[in-house]
Amino acid sequence: MISLLVAAVIFASPLIIIIIRLYQKSTNAVCSSKKRLNGRTAIVTGGTAGMGLEIAKEFAHRGARVIIACPFKQEGSNALKTIIEEKGNKNISFKLLDLSSLKSVREFAGDILTTEERLDLLINNAGTGAPNDSQTKDGMNFIMQVNYYGHFLLTILLLPLLKKTGQPSEPSRIVNTSSILHWLGRIDVENMNKSGYYWIPSYQYCNSKICVIPFSRELTRRLEGAHVVVNNVDPGAVGTAIFAPFGLWGSLLTNLFYFAYKTPWEGVQTALHVALDEKAGEVSGYFFKNCKISRASPLAYWKKPTAKLWEESVRLVQLIDKELEISFK
């Protein structure tokens, strides 16, 4: 009886996957905006591989000056060459950015503020799902710092340039990448930087992806009156190398998601919609999925954890009052 059941599952699995693929591929939304980006500047963190590279390619195709950022020199050089060759846009730059280092984030932001005249788009795309429960040199959980705290600091430091660039008719835009796995996360301020606290180390990935949502909402509140909008995107289940650290199982997941759900190109369509669509530029603090405004986990909208998360984030990334005053004046 058990052998028959196993055989039935093995036989049915490919059919189920094909059915999922047919449905998913027919319902995946595609950004319809034809907007050109000539004269605009965009930063894409993690813009050297996976979804980030696809976003950078699209911005380059539309005529933008694109700055791609990651902590790996060779990967950055390869991506730079690829974008220029494929899109014919030579106004592309690669800059080192290690989101697991506050020093690196500050150096990157300082460089941007002194060398760039404008910043129209900040795409906080970089992320890691590695089963790494270690502490960074800054005393934060590695996954949390790369996926959330690093982007928190980077965004606030770049606000003066974003605010300078934004106009009533064309606000600057910040796009924060969440994940479908944010539904499993918690805003656990007291414990989410501890090592060994969670039974599954990569659970911190879920926590990091829910944290970006209240961050965007609180940032929206503090930027009231400024011509900067900030929204979240859930790209869906996308087959990228983010699963590579999990070995064979990671490879299987990547191929399954790529085949049945979304390729990296399909996965970036919501981010492109939020960055380019005219109507999307009229709202701030929202959560988008499949190129439409959607609803995140109810936990992401609780006010008390949001306020506590903001205060703790400011403390951990070592922002001082003067920096906050400059960013939000």
C-alpha positions as CSV (number, residue, x, y, z in Angstrom):
1,M,0.0,0.0,0.0
2,I,2.8,2.4,0.9
3,S,4.7,1.6,-2.2
4,L,1.6,2.3,-4.3
5,L,1.2,5.6,-2.6
6,V,4.8,6.5,-3.2
7,A,4.6,5.5,-6.8
8,A,1.4,7.7,-7.2
9,V,3.2,10.7,-5.7
10,I,6.2,10.2,-8.0
11,F,4.0,9.9,-11.0
12,A,1.8,12.9,-10.1
13,S,4.5,15.3,-9.1
14,P,5.7,16.3,-12.6
15,L,2.0,16.7,-13.7
16,I,1.3,19.0,-10.7
17,I,4.5,21.0,-11.4
18,I,3.4,21.5,-15.1
19,I,-0.1,22.6,-14.0
20,I,1.4,25.1,-11.6
21,R,3.8,26.4,-14.3
22,L,0.9,26.8,-16.8
23,Y,-1.1,28.8,-14.3
24,Q,1.8,30.8,-12.9
25,K,3.3,31.8,-16.3
26,S,-0.1,32.9,-17.5
27,T,-0.8,35.1,-14.5
28,N,2.6,36.7,-13.9
29,A,2.2,40.4,-14.5
30,V,4.6,42.5,-16.6
31,C,5.5,46.1,-16.2
32,S,3.7,48.0,-18.9
33,S,5.4,51.4,-18.5
34,K,7.3,52.8,-21.5
35,K,8.9,55.5,-19.5
36,R,12.4,56.7,-20.6
37,L,15.0,57.5,-18.0
38,N,17.4,59.7,-19.9
39,G,19.1,62.1,-17.5
40,R,18.0,60.1,-14.5
41,T,20.3,58.3,-12.0
42,A,19.5,55.0,-10.4
43,I,21.3,52.9,-7.8
44,V,20.6,49.1,-7.6
45,T,22.1,47.3,-4.7
46,G,22.9,43.7,-5.6
47,G,22.7,45.0,-9.2
48,T,25.4,42.6,-10.4
49,A,23.5,39.3,-10.4
50,G,20.0,37.7,-10.4
51,M,17.1,40.1,-10.2
52,G,19.3,43.1,-9.5
53,L,21.1,42.6,-12.7
54,E,17.8,42.4,-14.6
55,I,16.7,45.7,-13.1
56,A,20.0,47.4,-13.9
57,K,19.7,46.1,-17.5
58,E,16.2,47.6,-17.9
59,F,17.2,50.9,-16.5
60,A,20.2,51.0,-18.8
61,H,18.0,50.1,-21.7
62,R,15.8,53.1,-20.9
63,G,18.8,55.5,-20.9
64,A,19.5,56.0,-17.2
65,R,22.8,56.4,-15.5
66,V,23.0,53.2,-13.5
67,I,25.2,52.5,-10.4
68,I,25.3,48.8,-9.6
69,A,26.6,47.9,-6.1
70,C,27.8,44.7,-4.5
71,P,30.8,43.5,-2.3
72,F,32.5,41.4,-5.0
73,K,34.9,43.0,-7.5
74,Q,34.9,40.3,-10.1
75,E,31.1,40.0,-10.1
76,G,30.8,43.7,-10.4
77,S,33.3,43.9,-13.3
78,N,31.5,41.1,-15.2
79,A,28.1,42.7,-14.7
80,L,29.3,46.1,-15.8
81,K,30.7,44.6,-19.0
82,T,27.5,42.6,-19.6
83,I,25.2,45.6,-19.2
84,I,27.3,47.8,-21.5
85,E,27.6,45.2,-24.2
86,E,23.9,44.2,-24.1
87,K,22.3,47.6,-23.8
88,G,24.9,49.9,-25.4
89,N,24.7,52.4,-22.5
90,K,28.2,53.3,-21.3
91,N,26.9,55.5,-18.5
92,I,27.1,52.5,-16.0
93,S,29.2,52.4,-12.9
94,F,30.1,49.7,-10.4
95,K,30.9,50.5,-6.8
96,L,31.8,48.3,-3.9
97,L,29.2,48.0,-1.2
98,D,29.2,45.5,1.6
99,L,25.9,45.8,3.4
100,S,27.2,43.7,6.3
101,S,29.6,46.6,7.2
102,L,28.5,50.0,8.5
103,K,31.8,51.4,7.4
104,S,31.3,50.2,3.8
105,V,27.8,51.6,3.7
106,R,29.0,55.0,5.0
107,E,31.9,55.1,2.5
108,F,29.5,54.2,-0.4
109,A,26.9,56.8,0.6
110,G,29.6,59.5,1.1
111,D,31.0,58.8,-2.3
112,I,27.5,59.1,-3.9
113,L,26.8,62.3,-2.1
114,T,30.0,63.9,-3.2
115,T,30.2,62.7,-6.8
116,E,26.6,62.4,-8.0
117,E,24.4,65.5,-8.9
118,R,21.1,63.6,-8.5
119,L,19.5,60.4,-7.4
120,D,16.1,59.5,-8.9
121,L,15.8,55.8,-8.0
122,L,17.2,53.8,-5.1
123,I,16.4,50.1,-5.5
124,N,17.2,48.2,-2.3
125,N,17.4,44.8,-3.9
126,A,20.5,43.1,-2.4
127,G,19.8,40.2,-0.1
128,T,21.1,37.0,1.3
129,G,19.4,33.8,2.4
130,A,22.6,32.1,3.5
131,P,22.3,29.9,6.6
132,N,24.7,32.2,8.4
133,D,23.8,32.9,12.0
134,S,27.0,34.7,12.8
135,Q,27.5,38.2,14.1
136,T,29.1,40.9,11.9
137,K,31.9,43.1,13.1
138,D,29.2,45.7,13.9
139,G,27.5,43.3,16.3
140,M,24.5,42.5,14.3
141,N,23.1,39.3,12.8
142,F,24.6,38.8,9.4
143,I,21.4,38.1,7.5
144,M,19.6,41.0,9.3
145,Q,22.4,43.5,8.6
146,V,22.7,42.6,4.9
147,N,18.9,42.5,4.2
148,Y,17.6,45.2,6.5
149,Y,20.0,47.3,8.7
150,G,22.4,48.0,5.9
151,H,19.7,49.2,3.6
152,F,18.1,51.2,6.5
153,L,21.4,53.1,7.0
154,L,22.1,53.5,3.3
155,T,18.6,54.9,2.6
156,I,18.7,57.5,5.4
157,L,22.2,58.7,4.4
158,L,21.1,59.1,0.8
159,L,17.9,61.0,1.6
160,P,19.4,64.5,1.1
161,L,20.2,63.7,-2.5
162,L,16.9,61.9,-3.1
163,K,15.0,64.9,-1.7
164,K,17.1,67.4,-3.7
165,T,16.3,65.4,-6.9
166,G,12.6,64.8,-6.3
167,Q,10.0,67.2,-7.8
168,P,6.3,67.6,-7.3
169,S,5.6,66.2,-10.8
170,E,8.4,63.5,-10.5
171,P,9.3,62.4,-7.0
172,S,12.4,60.3,-6.3
173,R,11.5,56.7,-5.6
174,I,12.8,54.2,-3.1
175,V,11.9,50.5,-3.8
176,N,12.4,48.1,-0.9
177,T,12.4,44.4,-1.7
178,S,10.5,42.2,0.6
179,S,9.6,38.5,0.1
180,I,6.7,36.1,0.2
181,L,8.5,34.7,3.2
182,H,7.8,37.8,5.2
183,W,4.6,36.1,6.2
184,L,6.6,33.8,8.4
185,G,8.7,36.6,10.0
186,R,8.2,38.5,13.2
187,I,9.3,42.0,14.3
188,D,11.2,40.5,17.2
189,V,13.3,43.5,18.2
190,E,14.8,42.0,21.4
191,N,15.9,38.7,19.8
192,M,16.5,39.1,16.0
193,N,20.1,40.0,16.4
194,K,21.0,37.1,18.6
195,S,23.1,34.1,17.3
196,G,21.6,30.7,17.9
197,Y,18.3,32.0,19.1
198,Y,16.2,30.6,16.3
199,W,16.2,26.8,15.6
200,I,16.6,27.5,11.9
201,P,19.3,30.2,11.3
202,S,17.8,31.2,8.0
203,Y,14.6,32.2,9.8
204,Q,16.3,35.5,10.1
205,Y,15.6,35.9,6.4
206,C,11.9,36.0,7.1
207,N,12.4,38.5,9.9
208,S,14.5,40.8,7.7
209,K,11.9,40.8,4.9
210,I,9.0,41.8,7.2
211,C,11.1,44.6,8.8
212,V,11.5,46.4,5.5
213,I,7.7,46.9,5.3
214,P,7.2,49.0,8.5
215,F,10.5,50.8,7.7
216,S,8.9,52.0,4.5
217,R,5.8,53.1,6.2
218,E,7.6,55.0,8.9
219,L,9.9,56.5,6.4
220,T,6.8,57.7,4.4
221,R,5.5,59.3,7.6
222,R,8.7,61.1,8.3
223,L,9.1,62.3,4.7
224,E,5.7,63.9,4.5
225,G,5.9,67.0,2.3
226,A,9.1,65.8,0.6
227,H,9.0,64.7,-3.0
228,V,10.2,61.2,-2.2
229,V,8.1,58.0,-2.3
230,V,9.0,54.7,-0.8
231,N,7.2,51.4,-1.5
232,N,7.7,47.7,-1.0
233,V,7.7,44.8,-3.5
234,D,7.1,41.1,-3.2
235,P,8.7,39.6,-6.3
236,G,7.1,36.1,-5.6
237,A,8.9,32.8,-5.9
238,V,11.9,33.4,-8.2
239,G,14.6,31.0,-9.3
240,T,17.8,32.8,-8.4
241,A,21.2,31.9,-6.9
242,I,20.1,33.2,-3.5
243,F,19.4,29.5,-2.7
244,A,23.0,28.4,-3.7
245,P,24.3,28.2,-0.1
246,F,21.9,25.4,0.6
247,G,23.7,23.0,-1.7
248,L,21.7,20.4,-3.5
249,W,18.4,21.4,-2.0
250,G,19.1,25.0,-2.9
251,S,19.9,24.0,-6.5
252,L,16.6,22.0,-6.7
253,L,14.6,25.0,-5.3
254,T,16.2,27.4,-7.8
255,N,15.4,25.2,-10.8
256,L,11.9,24.5,-9.5
257,F,11.1,28.2,-9.0
258,Y,12.7,29.1,-12.3
259,F,10.6,26.5,-14.2
260,A,7.3,26.6,-12.4
261,Y,7.1,30.1,-11.0
262,K,9.4,33.0,-12.1
263,T,12.6,33.6,-13.8
264,P,14.7,36.6,-12.6
265,W,13.3,38.7,-15.5
266,E,9.7,37.8,-14.5
267,G,10.6,38.4,-10.8
268,V,11.6,42.0,-11.4
269,Q,8.4,43.2,-13.1
270,T,6.8,44.4,-9.9
271,A,9.9,46.3,-8.9
272,L,10.0,47.9,-12.4
273,H,6.3,48.8,-12.1
274,V,6.9,50.5,-8.7
275,A,10.0,52.3,-10.1
276,L,8.5,53.5,-13.4
277,D,4.7,53.4,-13.4
278,E,3.0,56.9,-13.2
279,K,0.3,55.8,-10.7
280,A,2.8,53.9,-8.5
281,G,4.7,57.2,-8.1
282,E,1.7,58.8,-6.5
283,V,1.6,56.5,-3.5
284,S,4.0,55.8,-0.7
285,G,4.3,53.3,2.1
286,Y,2.4,50.6,0.1
287,F,3.1,46.9,-0.6
288,F,3.0,45.7,-4.2
289,K,2.7,42.2,-5.6
290,N,2.4,41.2,-9.2
291,C,2.4,44.9,-10.3
292,K,-0.6,45.7,-8.0
293,I,-1.1,47.2,-4.6
294,S,-1.6,44.3,-2.2
295,R,-1.6,43.6,1.5
296,A,1.3,42.4,3.6
297,S,1.2,40.4,6.8
298,P,-0.9,42.1,9.5
299,L,2.1,42.1,11.7
300,A,3.8,44.6,9.4
301,Y,1.2,47.2,10.2
302,W,1.3,47.2,14.0
303,K,2.3,50.6,15.3
304,K,4.1,49.8,18.5
305,P,6.6,47.3,17.0
306,T,7.2,49.7,14.2
307,A,8.2,52.6,16.5
308,K,10.4,50.2,18.5
309,L,12.0,48.8,15.4
310,W,12.9,52.3,14.2
311,E,14.5,53.3,17.5
312,E,16.5,50.2,17.7
313,S,17.6,50.4,14.0
314,V,18.8,54.0,14.5
315,R,20.8,52.8,17.5
316,L,22.3,49.8,15.9
317,V,23.5,51.5,12.7
318,Q,24.9,54.3,14.9
319,L,23.1,57.2,13.3
320,I,23.6,60.4,15.2
321,D,21.1,63.3,15.8
322,K,22.9,65.6,13.3
323,E,22.6,63.0,10.5
324,L,18.9,62.5,11.2
325,E,18.4,66.2,11.2
326,I,20.1,66.6,7.8
327,S,18.1,63.7,6.3
328,F,14.7,64.8,7.6
329,K,14.9,68.6,7.9
